[in-house]
């Protein structure tokens, strides 16, 4: 019975690390999206000023 209790903390740690990885990945995707949005806004403003 003692062996089962060793699995749960490892499983929790694994889930925690996966969530951190997904959070970093989502943050990178959001930053890339924001950069594209800023570039598109700059192009739009440049075209409207002409």
Buried (B, 14 or more C-beta within 10 A) or exposed (E): EEEEEEEEEEEEEEEEEEEEEEEEEEEEEEEEEEEEEEEEEEEEEEEEEE
